[in-house]
């Protein structure tokens, strides 16, 4: 009778431990990364939900045509804005925790650099942005 009680306690402990571990895994956010590559005259590339920033950067740069640079984001969003009247002219980009902030900041930067009719050209968010 004593052995049966000990076995039940052990089984209960193991179930509780496994349940706690599963809950921890479900609550832990994915470590996703993303990137936005920016080139001349409105060229861009984007990548999101990659396991590492380096892989996201490489994927975004591969999509971008021409001489491009990339900004990375981890659990965030990025946006690119350019002047619609001069696609090879003023532009702005931003990385922020939320898409609305990234879009607003990209637009502000485009106008700050002389844009007259700035529009969002591209945006991307990773897993938690």
C-alpha positions in Angstrom: 0.0 0.0 0.0 2.9 2.4 0.8 4.5 1.7 -2.6 1.3 2.6 -4.4 1.1 6.0 -2.6 4.7 6.7 -3.4 4.2 5.8 -7.0 1.1 8.1 -7.2 3.0 11.0 -5.7 5.9 10.5 -8.1 3.5 10.3 -11.1 1.8 13.5 -9.9 5.1 15.2 -9.5 6.3 14.2 -13.0 3.0 15.4 -14.6 3.2 18.7 -12.8 6.8 19.2 -13.9 6.1 18.4 -17.5 3.0 20.7 -17.5 5.1 23.5 -16.0 7.8 23.0 -18.6 5.2 23.0 -21.5 3.6 26.2 -20.2 7.0 27.8 -20.0 7.8 26.9 -23.7 4.4 28.2 -24.8 4.9 31.5 -23.0 8.4 32.1 -24.3 8.4 34.2 -27.5 10.1 33.0 -30.6 13.5 34.4 -31.2 12.7 35.6 -34.6 14.7 38.2 -36.6 14.0 40.2 -39.7 15.7 42.7 -42.0 14.8 45.4 -44.5 17.3 46.1 -47.3 17.2 49.6 -48.8 18.7 50.5 -52.2 18.6 53.4 -54.7 15.5 54.5 -56.5 13.0 52.6 -54.3 14.8 49.2 -54.5 14.2 47.1 -51.4 14.2 43.6 -50.0 12.6 42.2 -46.9 12.8 39.2 -44.7 11.1 38.3 -41.4 10.8 35.5 -38.9 14.3 34.1 -39.5 16.1 32.3 -36.7 19.0 34.8 -36.7 19.6 38.4 -37.8 22.5 37.4 -40.1 20.2 35.0 -42.1 17.5 37.7 -42.3 20.0 40.3 -43.5 21.3 38.0 -46.2 17.8 37.1 -47.4 16.7 40.8 -47.6 19.9 41.8 -49.4 19.4 39.0 -51.9 15.9 40.4 -52.8 17.2 44.0 -53.2 18.5 45.0 -56.6 21.6 47.2 -56.8 23.8 48.6 -54.1 21.8 48.0 -51.0 22.2 48.3 -47.2 20.2 46.5 -44.6 18.8 47.3 -41.2 17.8 44.4 -38.9 15.0 44.0 -36.5 14.3 41.6 -33.7 10.8 41.5 -32.3 10.1 44.8 -34.2 9.0 46.3 -37.5 10.8 48.3 -40.2 9.4 50.6 -42.8 10.7 52.4 -45.9 9.2 55.6 -47.2 10.2 57.5 -50.4 9.1 60.6 -52.3 6.6 59.6 -55.0 7.5 62.5 -57.2 11.3 61.6 -57.1 11.7 57.8 -56.4 15.5 58.3 -56.7 15.4 61.2 -54.3 14.5 61.6 -50.6 13.6 58.6 -48.5 13.4 57.6 -44.9 13.3 54.3 -43.0 12.8 53.4 -39.4 12.8 50.4 -37.0 10.4 50.4 -34.1 8.7 48.0 -31.7 5.3 48.5 -33.4 4.3 48.9 -37.1 2.5 52.2 -36.5 5.7 53.8 -35.0 7.9 52.5 -37.8 5.5 53.8 -40.5 5.2 57.2 -38.8 8.9 57.6 -38.3 9.8 56.5 -41.8 7.4 59.1 -43.2 8.8 61.9 -40.9 12.3 61.1 -42.1 11.4 61.2 -45.8 9.8 64.7 -45.3 12.8 65.8 -43.2 15.2 64.9 -46.1 13.2 67.0 -48.5 10.4 64.7 -49.7 7.3 66.4 -51.0 4.9 63.5 -51.5 6.2 60.7 -49.3 4.6 57.3 -49.4 5.4 53.9 -47.7 7.2 51.7 -50.2 7.8 48.7 -48.0 7.4 47.4 -44.4 8.0 44.2 -42.6 7.5 42.9 -39.0 9.0 39.8 -37.4 7.2 37.4 -35.1 6.4 39.9 -32.3 6.5 43.3 -34.0 
